[in-house]
C-alpha cells in the first residue's frame, strides 16, 4: 500500500493524503506528524505503535468506522469512556480542550474532567496551554512499544525487511489488518532522494491500499462487505469507492497473488503488496512503495518476485517460532 507520504531527503513533503485516523500512542491523524527521522541504514522500526484492537469501544471504529457516544451498554462505563478519550486524542494532531472532548464524546463535563485528571496523573495524558489542553502522554508510548516488542512477527520481520530494502532500495513495510483498516508495524526506508515515508502505528483504510487489499482478498466477498463501511472513504481521486469495482479488483488479486495500487492512497506513489503466509485468512502483509516515476515494468516485476519470496520466508519464520 502507499505509505501516506512522498518525501525528499530534505524532509519536504511532495504528496500527502487527507487525514486518516492514528492509533493510540501516536500523535496526529493521518498526515500530521507522519514523518519519522529518515534512517537510510534501516537500523530498526521507525517508532512505536499504540495498542490496536478490533475497532475500539463505544462505536469508534478506526478510519472507516463511525464515532459513537460514550457509555454504550455493557462493560464498565468509566473504563469505556477512558478508552474513548485515548482513542479520540490519538486521532488528533493537536491537543484538545475539555469543551472539545465533551462535544465529541457526549460525556458529562464533570465526569470527563475527573477522568482527564486521573489520566494526567497516571501519565497517559499531558496538559498543554497552561492545563487547558489535553494530549496523549508518554505512558501510551510505553504500552505501544510493548506491543511491538512482544509480537513475534514484528521481531521476525526485521531482518527480512532489511534484506528487501537492500535488494530493492525502495521503502518496504509490514502491516496488519485491524477491522476495516491496516496498521503499520515495521518499515525500512529507501536511500533514494525521493522516497516514501510513513510512521509506525499509522492507520489507513484497507480498501485504499495495496497492503489492505491483498489482505481483504484473502477473505470471501461476503466477509469483505461485512468488514467495510457502506461508504468507502476516498483518500485521493484514484481511490476506489465503489464496492463492486473493489470486489472485481479483489478477484484479480486472488488470482495473481499480489496487489498493485497506484496513487490510491498517496498521489504519485505506487505500492505492491503480498500477504504473509501462515494464518488463514492472512492478517499481515509486506509491501514495497515506489514513486510512480521510478516504477518501470522491469522494476515492478523485480519487486513482485522479491516480495513473494520474502513473504514466504517470513511466514516460515513465524511458524517455526510457534
C-alpha positions as CSV (number, residue, x, y, z in Angstrom):
1,X,0.0,0.0,0.0
2,X,1.0,3.5,-0.2
3,X,2.8,4.8,2.8
4,X,1.0,8.0,3.4
5,X,3.7,10.5,2.3
6,X,6.2,11.0,-0.5
7,X,9.2,13.0,0.7
8,X,12.5,14.2,-0.4
9,X,15.6,13.6,1.7
10,X,15.4,17.2,2.9
11,X,12.1,16.4,4.6
12,X,9.8,18.4,2.3
13,X,6.5,16.7,1.6
14,X,5.7,16.2,-2.1
15,X,2.4,14.5,-1.5
16,X,0.2,13.7,1.5
17,X,-3.3,12.2,1.5
18,X,-6.2,13.6,3.5
19,X,-6.0,12.9,7.3
20,X,-6.7,9.4,8.4
21,X,-7.0,8.4,12.0
22,X,-4.0,7.4,14.0
23,X,-3.7,4.8,16.7
24,X,-3.4,5.2,20.5
25,X,0.2,6.2,21.4
26,X,0.7,8.3,18.2
27,X,0.4,12.0,17.7
28,X,-1.7,13.1,14.8
29,X,-4.3,12.0,12.4
30,X,-3.1,10.6,9.1
31,X,-0.8,13.1,7.5
32,X,0.0,15.1,10.7
33,X,3.2,14.0,12.4
34,X,3.6,11.3,9.8
35,X,7.3,11.7,9.1
36,X,9.8,9.9,11.3
37,X,13.5,10.7,11.2
38,X,14.9,9.1,8.0
39,X,17.2,6.2,8.7
40,X,18.8,5.1,5.5
41,X,20.6,2.3,7.4
42,X,17.3,0.8,8.5
43,X,18.5,0.2,12.0
44,X,15.1,-0.6,13.2
45,X,11.4,0.2,13.1
46,X,10.7,3.9,12.8
47,X,8.9,4.2,16.1
48,X,6.4,2.6,18.4
49,X,2.8,1.9,17.8
50,X,-0.1,2.4,20.1
51,X,-2.2,-0.6,21.1
52,X,-4.6,-1.7,18.4
53,X,-7.9,-3.6,18.8
54,X,-10.9,-4.7,17.0
55,X,-12.3,-1.3,16.3
56,X,-12.3,0.2,19.8
57,X,-15.2,0.7,22.3
58,X,-18.3,2.8,22.2
59,X,-18.5,2.9,18.4
60,X,-15.1,4.4,17.5
61,X,-14.0,2.0,14.8
62,X,-10.8,3.4,13.1
63,X,-10.6,5.4,9.9
64,X,-13.6,3.7,8.3
65,X,-15.7,3.5,11.4
66,X,-18.2,6.0,12.8
67,X,-17.8,7.8,16.1
68,X,-20.2,6.9,18.8
69,X,-21.3,8.3,22.1
70,X,-19.6,7.1,25.2
71,X,-21.1,4.7,27.7
72,X,-22.6,2.1,25.3
73,X,-24.4,-0.5,27.3
74,X,-22.2,-3.4,28.5
75,X,-18.9,-3.1,30.3
76,X,-17.9,-0.6,32.9
77,X,-18.9,2.9,31.8
78,X,-15.8,4.7,33.2
79,X,-13.5,2.2,31.5
80,X,-15.3,2.6,28.2
81,X,-15.0,6.4,28.5
82,X,-11.3,6.2,29.3
83,X,-10.7,4.2,26.1
84,X,-12.7,6.6,24.1
85,X,-10.7,9.6,25.4
86,X,-7.4,7.9,24.5
87,X,-8.7,6.9,21.0
88,X,-10.0,10.4,20.3
89,X,-6.9,12.2,21.3
90,X,-4.7,9.7,19.4
91,X,-6.7,10.7,16.2
92,X,-5.9,14.4,16.5
93,X,-2.7,16.1,15.7
94,X,-3.3,18.9,18.1
95,X,-4.3,18.9,21.8
96,X,-8.0,19.2,22.6
97,X,-9.8,21.2,25.3
98,X,-12.3,19.9,27.8
99,X,-15.1,21.5,25.9
100,X,-13.9,19.9,22.6
101,X,-13.6,16.5,24.2
102,X,-17.1,16.8,25.8
103,X,-18.6,17.8,22.5
104,X,-17.1,14.9,20.7
105,X,-17.8,12.2,23.3
106,X,-21.0,13.4,24.9
107,X,-19.8,12.7,28.4
108,X,-21.0,14.9,31.2
109,X,-18.3,17.6,31.8
110,X,-17.8,16.9,35.5
111,X,-17.3,13.2,34.9
112,X,-15.0,13.9,31.9
113,X,-12.9,16.3,33.9
114,X,-12.4,13.7,36.7
115,X,-11.3,11.1,34.1
116,X,-8.9,13.5,32.4
117,X,-7.3,14.4,35.7
118,X,-6.8,10.8,36.5
119,X,-5.2,10.1,33.1
120,X,-2.9,13.1,33.5
121,X,-1.9,11.9,37.0
122,X,-1.1,8.5,35.6
123,X,0.9,9.8,32.7
124,X,-1.5,8.6,30.0
125,X,-2.3,12.2,29.1
126,X,-0.3,15.5,29.2
127,X,-1.7,19.0,29.5
128,X,-0.7,22.0,27.4
129,X,-1.5,25.7,27.2
130,X,-1.5,26.1,31.0
131,X,-3.5,23.0,31.6
132,X,-6.4,23.8,29.4
133,X,-5.5,21.4,26.5
134,X,-5.0,17.6,26.7
135,X,-2.8,15.4,24.6
136,X,-1.5,11.8,24.6
137,X,1.2,11.2,27.3
138,X,4.3,9.1,27.5
139,X,2.7,6.2,29.2
140,X,0.8,5.5,26.0
141,X,4.1,5.3,24.2
142,X,5.4,2.8,26.7
143,X,2.4,0.5,26.1
144,X,2.6,0.9,22.4
145,X,6.3,0.0,22.4
146,X,5.5,-3.1,24.4
147,X,3.1,-4.3,21.7
148,X,5.8,-4.3,19.1
149,X,8.5,-5.8,21.4
150,X,6.3,-8.8,22.2
151,X,5.0,-9.5,18.7
152,X,6.9,-12.4,17.2
153,X,6.1,-11.4,13.6
154,X,7.5,-7.9,14.1
155,X,10.7,-9.4,15.5
156,X,11.0,-11.9,12.7
157,X,10.3,-9.2,10.1
158,X,13.3,-7.0,10.9
159,X,16.0,-8.9,9.0
160,X,13.6,-9.8,6.2
161,X,12.6,-6.2,5.6
162,X,16.3,-5.1,5.9
163,X,17.3,-7.5,3.2
164,X,14.3,-6.5,1.0
165,X,15.3,-2.8,1.3
166,X,18.9,-3.6,0.5
167,X,17.9,-5.6,-2.6
168,X,15.3,-3.1,-4.0
169,X,16.5,0.2,-2.5
170,X,12.9,1.1,-2.0
171,X,10.8,1.6,1.1
172,X,9.3,-1.6,2.5
173,X,6.6,-2.1,5.2
174,X,4.9,-4.7,7.3
175,X,1.3,-4.0,8.2
176,X,-1.6,-5.8,9.9
177,X,-5.3,-5.8,9.1
178,X,-7.4,-4.4,12.0
179,X,-11.1,-4.3,11.2
180,X,-11.5,-2.1,8.1
181,X,-8.1,-0.6,8.4
182,X,-4.4,-1.6,8.1
183,X,-1.8,-0.5,10.7
184,X,1.9,-0.2,10.0
185,X,4.0,-2.3,12.3
186,X,7.5,-2.0,10.8
187,X,9.3,-0.1,8.0
188,X,12.6,0.3,6.3
189,X,13.2,3.4,4.1
190,X,14.8,3.7,0.7
191,X,18.1,5.6,0.4
192,X,16.8,7.5,-2.7
193,X,16.5,11.2,-2.5
194,X,12.8,10.9,-3.4
195,X,11.2,8.2,-1.3
196,X,8.0,7.3,0.6
197,X,7.8,7.6,4.3
198,X,5.3,6.6,7.0
199,X,5.2,6.5,10.7
200,X,4.9,3.2,12.6
201,X,1.4,2.9,14.0
202,X,-0.3,4.8,11.2
203,X,-3.7,3.5,10.3
204,X,-5.2,3.8,6.8
205,X,-8.4,2.4,5.2
206,X,-7.7,-1.1,3.8
207,X,-9.7,-0.5,0.6
208,X,-7.3,2.3,-0.4
209,X,-4.1,0.5,0.0
210,X,-2.2,-2.4,-1.6
211,X,-1.5,-3.9,1.8
212,X,-5.1,-3.7,2.8
213,X,-6.5,-5.1,-0.5
214,X,-4.2,-8.1,-0.6
215,X,-5.5,-9.0,2.9
216,X,-9.1,-8.3,2.0
217,X,-8.6,-10.6,-1.0
218,X,-7.8,-13.4,1.5
219,X,-11.4,-13.2,2.6
220,X,-14.7,-14.1,0.9
221,X,-16.6,-11.3,-0.9
222,X,-19.3,-11.6,1.8
223,X,-16.8,-11.2,4.6
224,X,-15.3,-8.2,2.9
225,X,-18.7,-6.5,2.5
226,X,-19.4,-7.1,6.2
227,X,-16.0,-5.7,7.2
228,X,-16.1,-2.5,5.2
229,X,-18.3,0.5,5.8
230,X,-21.1,1.3,3.3
231,X,-19.3,4.5,2.3
232,X,-15.7,4.0,1.3
233,X,-13.5,7.0,2.0
234,X,-11.6,8.5,-0.9
235,X,-8.0,9.5,0.1
236,X,-7.2,10.6,-3.5
237,X,-9.1,10.9,-6.8
238,X,-7.8,7.5,-7.7
239,X,-9.2,5.7,-4.6
240,X,-11.8,3.0,-5.4
241,X,-15.0,3.9,-3.6
242,X,-17.4,1.6,-5.4
243,X,-17.9,-1.8,-3.7
244,X,-18.5,-3.7,-6.9
245,X,-15.3,-2.2,-8.5
246,X,-13.4,-3.1,-5.4
247,X,-14.7,-6.7,-5.4
248,X,-13.7,-7.1,-9.0
249,X,-10.1,-5.9,-8.1
250,X,-10.0,-8.3,-5.2
251,X,-10.9,-11.2,-7.5
252,X,-7.9,-10.3,-9.7
253,X,-5.7,-10.1,-6.6
254,X,-6.8,-13.6,-5.6
255,X,-5.7,-15.0,-9.0
256,X,-2.4,-13.2,-9.3
257,X,-1.3,-13.4,-5.7
258,X,-0.3,-9.8,-5.2
259,X,-1.8,-6.3,-5.1
260,X,-0.7,-3.3,-7.1
261,X,-2.0,0.1,-6.2
262,X,-1.1,3.4,-8.0
263,X,-2.0,6.7,-6.4
264,X,-5.0,5.5,-4.5
265,X,-3.6,6.3,-1.0
266,X,-1.0,9.0,-1.9
267,X,-0.7,10.9,-5.2
268,X,2.4,10.0,-7.2
269,X,3.1,6.8,-5.2
270,X,2.7,3.2,-6.2
271,X,2.8,0.2,-4.0
272,X,3.0,-3.6,-4.4
273,X,1.9,-5.9,-1.5
274,X,1.9,-9.7,-0.8
275,X,0.3,-11.4,2.1
276,X,2.4,-13.2,4.7
277,X,1.6,-16.9,4.7
278,X,0.8,-19.0,7.8
279,X,-2.5,-17.7,9.1
280,X,-5.9,-18.4,7.4
281,X,-7.1,-15.9,6.5
282,X,-3.9,-13.9,6.3
283,X,-3.7,-11.0,8.8
284,X,-0.4,-9.5,7.8
285,X,1.3,-8.4,4.6
286,X,4.5,-6.8,3.4
287,X,4.8,-4.1,0.7
288,X,7.2,-2.0,-1.3
289,X,6.3,1.6,-2.1
290,X,7.8,3.4,-5.1
291,X,7.4,6.8,-6.6
292,X,5.4,6.3,-9.8
293,X,8.1,7.9,-11.9
294,X,10.5,5.2,-10.9
295,X,8.2,2.1,-11.3
296,X,9.2,0.6,-14.7
297,X,7.7,-2.7,-15.8
298,X,11.1,-4.4,-15.0
299,X,11.3,-2.9,-11.6
300,X,7.7,-3.9,-10.8
301,X,8.4,-7.5,-11.8
302,X,11.5,-7.5,-9.6
303,X,9.5,-6.1,-6.7
304,X,6.8,-8.8,-7.1
305,X,9.3,-11.6,-7.1
306,X,11.2,-10.3,-4.1
307,X,8.1,-9.7,-2.0
308,X,6.7,-13.1,-2.8
309,X,9.9,-14.8,-1.7
310,X,10.2,-12.6,1.4
311,X,6.6,-13.2,2.4
312,X,7.1,-17.0,2.2
313,X,10.3,-16.7,4.3
314,X,8.6,-14.5,6.9
315,X,5.7,-16.9,7.2
316,X,8.1,-19.8,7.6
317,X,10.0,-18.0,10.4
318,X,6.8,-17.3,12.3
319,X,5.6,-20.9,12.0
320,X,9.0,-22.0,13.4
321,X,8.5,-19.7,16.4
322,X,5.2,-21.4,17.1
